[in-house]
Amino acid sequence: MKGYGDSLRGYGHETHVRYNFKCQYCGYDGRAFPNWFQLTVDHILPKGHGGSNDDANKITVCHACNSITSRMELDPSLSLDEIIEMKRARVKDR
């Protein structure tokens, strides 16, 4: 039986499933069609800041939150959880 997001089988599908098709910064619910079109995968620590392409460094976010957090200066010595909290605070402040 097909569930929500079954047509989203390309890049990011496993990440979206892991996070239940919800933005981890603002809580946007992408489980219904066409809401999941608004979801993307964010590298918690961007590759340009030394982050990896490992699944542990990927998180489901909406396009708006990805845009809000995309230009943040991040210290690679922070834990991924600390970076997530920083990004949530940035979204909340907007």
N, C-alpha and C positions, 0 to 999 in steps of 0.2 A: 504494500500500500504506500502510495506516495504521500509525503508530508510537505509542509511549507518549505520552500527553498530548494526543492528537488531539482528545479531547472537551473539552480546556481551551483553547478558541479565543477566549475573551473577553479581558478585561483581563489583561495580564501574560503572555500566551502567548509573545510574541516574546522577552520578557525571560527566561522560563524556558528557551526553546530556546537562547538565547545562552549561558546558564550551565549547560546540559546537565541541567536539572532537579535541581540540587544546591544545597543551602544553602551560601552563600559564607562563612558565619561558622563553622559547626560541621561541615560536610561531609555532612549528612543527605542520603541518596540518595532522591530522590523519583521515580525513573524507573519504578518498578513501580506498578501499580494495587493498592491504593488509596493508596499512599504520596504521590502527587502532591497529594492533598487537603491535606496538611500544609504545602504551599508557599504562599508569598505573595510579593508584591513590596514591597521596602523602598526608600524614598527615602534614598539614602546621606546626603545632607544634607537633612533634613526641610524641607518647604516653609515651615514655621513659623520656621525658622532662616535663610531666604533661599534654600533650594534650589529647583530648578526641576522641572518635570514632564518634562524631556528624558530620552530613553532613556539617556544617559550617566550620569544621576543615579539610575537604577533598577537594583536588584540582586535576585536570587532568594535568599530566605531561608525558613527554616521558621518556623512560627508562634511556637515557643518562643523562638527567637533574636530575632524581631521584638519580642516582648514584653520580653525582657531589655534590649534596646538602645533601646526606645522613649522613655525619659525622660532620655536622656543630654543633657547640655549640650555643645553643639558650637560650635567657633569657625568661622564661615564663611570665615575666611581660610585654613583648612587645605585641603590638596588632598583630592580624593575618595579617593585611595589611603591617605592618612594617616587619614582618618575610618574607612575600612574596617578598617584595622589596629587602631584604637582599639576598634571594635565587636567585632572578633575577640578582642581581649584581654579585654574585658568578659565575653564569653560564656565564655571559658576560665576566668576567675576564679570563675564561678558554679558 
